[in-house]
């Protein structure tokens, strides 16, 4: 469920950028955070198997 929510946030960030609510710099920063958090969730899932 957390991974799906993480992907949803990525979609909303894209929408916010496309609609000029956030700058390219903000989008890039948030995208880096997304990649980091998603990676942590993948690692957690693997450790729990």
Z-matrix of the N, CA and C atoms (Angstrom, degrees):
N
C 1 1.440
C 2 1.537 1 110.47
N 3 1.321 2 116.40 1 -41.28
C 4 1.466 3 119.87 2 -178.84
C 5 1.520 4 111.11 3 -63.14
N 6 1.329 5 117.24 4 -36.94
C 7 1.462 6 120.15 5 -179.41
C 8 1.527 7 110.25 6 -67.78
N 9 1.315 8 117.25 7 -36.23
C 10 1.459 9 120.90 8 176.77
C 11 1.519 10 111.22 9 -66.24
N 12 1.325 11 116.07 10 -40.38
C 13 1.466 12 120.35 11 177.71
C 14 1.522 13 110.50 12 -65.54
N 15 1.306 14 116.09 13 -37.86
C 16 1.463 15 120.98 14 178.13
C 17 1.533 16 109.61 15 -62.52
N 18 1.311 17 116.93 16 -43.73
C 19 1.465 18 120.89 17 178.52
C 20 1.525 19 111.17 18 -65.62
N 21 1.314 20 116.56 19 -34.60
C 22 1.465 21 119.87 20 178.01
C 23 1.531 22 110.34 21 -64.50
N 24 1.317 23 116.61 22 -40.16
C 25 1.464 24 120.28 23 178.17
C 26 1.524 25 109.87 24 -61.26
N 27 1.319 26 117.21 25 -40.66
C 28 1.462 27 120.54 26 178.31
C 29 1.534 28 110.24 27 -58.90
N 30 1.316 29 116.47 28 -41.64
C 31 1.466 30 120.97 29 178.62
C 32 1.519 31 111.06 30 -63.21
N 33 1.329 32 117.62 31 -44.35
C 34 1.461 33 121.04 32 -179.31
C 35 1.526 34 111.51 33 -66.52
N 36 1.317 35 117.12 34 -34.41
C 37 1.467 36 120.22 35 176.08
C 38 1.525 37 109.72 36 -63.80
N 39 1.316 38 116.45 37 -41.58
C 40 1.473 39 120.17 38 177.64
C 41 1.524 40 110.87 39 -62.57
N 42 1.327 41 117.14 40 -43.83
C 43 1.458 42 120.70 41 177.40
C 44 1.532 43 110.87 42 -60.42
N 45 1.322 44 116.29 43 -45.32
C 46 1.466 45 120.59 44 -178.69
C 47 1.526 46 110.53 45 -60.44
N 48 1.312 47 116.53 46 -40.13
C 49 1.459 48 119.40 47 178.24
C 50 1.527 49 111.02 48 -68.88
N 51 1.311 50 116.58 49 -46.19
C 52 1.468 51 120.90 50 -179.17
C 53 1.528 52 112.25 51 -59.80
N 54 1.317 53 116.64 52 -30.78
C 55 1.465 54 121.49 53 -179.29
C 56 1.531 55 112.66 54 -94.24
N 57 1.329 56 115.74 55 9.04
C 58 1.475 57 122.72 56 178.19
C 59 1.523 58 114.00 57 63.37
N 60 1.332 59 116.99 58 30.30
C 61 1.457 60 120.08 59 174.13
C 62 1.524 61 111.32 60 -83.10
N 63 1.335 62 116.74 61 -25.57
C 64 1.455 63 121.42 62 179.09
C 65 1.527 64 108.79 63 -131.73
N 66 1.321 65 115.81 64 159.36
C 67 1.458 66 121.43 65 -179.44
C 68 1.528 67 110.47 66 -86.14
N 69 1.327 68 114.78 67 168.87
C 70 1.466 69 120.03 68 176.28
C 71 1.529 70 110.46 69 -60.54
N 72 1.338 71 116.23 70 -39.39
C 73 1.463 72 120.40 71 179.66
C 74 1.531 73 111.00 72 -62.51
N 75 1.334 74 116.95 73 -43.05
C 76 1.467 75 120.30 74 177.81
C 77 1.522 76 110.32 75 -64.01
N 78 1.326 77 115.96 76 -43.50
C 79 1.465 78 120.00 77 179.41
C 80 1.519 79 110.75 78 -59.97
N 81 1.315 80 116.82 79 -45.02
C 82 1.464 81 120.55 80 179.93
C 83 1.524 82 111.85 81 -62.85
N 84 1.333 83 115.90 82 -42.39
C 85 1.467 84 120.30 83 179.23
C 86 1.526 85 110.54 84 -63.21
N 87 1.330 86 115.95 85 -46.39
C 88 1.461 87 119.83 86 -179.45
C 89 1.523 88 111.25 87 -67.09
N 90 1.320 89 116.93 88 -34.42
C 91 1.469 90 120.62 89 177.96
C 92 1.525 91 110.10 90 -64.58
N 93 1.329 92 117.18 91 -41.37
C 94 1.467 93 120.49 92 177.37
C 95 1.524 94 110.40 93 -62.64
N 96 1.320 95 116.45 94 -41.44
C 97 1.471 96 120.49 95 177.77
C 98 1.518 97 110.34 96 -63.30
N 99 1.327 98 116.35 97 -42.56
C 100 1.459 99 120.98 98 178.68
C 101 1.525 100 110.56 99 -58.59
N 102 1.322 101 117.50 100 -48.20
C 103 1.461 102 121.93 101 -178.59
C 104 1.530 103 110.06 102 -59.77
N 105 1.321 104 116.19 103 -42.23
C 106 1.467 105 120.70 104 179.70
C 107 1.535 106 111.26 105 -64.54
N 108 1.314 107 116.64 106 -48.45
C 109 1.470 108 121.00 107 -178.35
C 110 1.524 109 110.89 108 -65.69
N 111 1.325 110 116.84 109 -42.55
C 112 1.460 111 119.88 110 179.28
C 113 1.532 112 110.09 111 -61.76
N 114 1.321 113 116.48 112 -40.83
C 115 1.467 114 120.47 113 177.00
C 116 1.520 115 112.12 114 -61.33
N 117 1.329 116 116.54 115 -40.14
C 118 1.465 117 119.55 116 177.77
C 119 1.527 118 110.64 117 -64.44
N 120 1.328 119 117.36 118 -39.34
C 121 1.466 120 120.24 119 178.82
C 122 1.527 121 111.20 120 -65.49
N 123 1.327 122 116.91 121 -40.13
C 124 1.463 123 120.47 122 177.87
C 125 1.527 124 109.56 123 -62.33
N 126 1.327 125 117.15 124 -45.19
C 127 1.471 126 120.60 125 179.17
C 128 1.524 127 111.49 126 -62.68
N 129 1.320 128 116.78 127 -41.33
C 130 1.463 129 120.35 128 177.96
C 131 1.516 130 110.85 129 -61.86
N 132 1.323 131 116.30 130 -45.00
C 133 1.465 132 120.25 131 179.38
C 134 1.522 133 110.86 132 -59.36
N 135 1.321 134 117.05 133 -41.83
C 136 1.467 135 120.87 134 179.80
C 137 1.517 136 111.58 135 -65.15
N 138 1.322 137 117.68 136 -39.05
C 139 1.461 138 121.59 137 -179.38
C 140 1.516 139 112.23 138 -70.14
N 141 1.334 140 117.04 139 -26.71
C 142 1.458 141 120.66 140 -178.70
C 143 1.516 142 113.29 141 -84.82
N 144 1.309 143 117.43 142 -8.18
C 145 1.479 144 120.10 143 179.41
C 146 1.498 145 111.43 144 -73.58
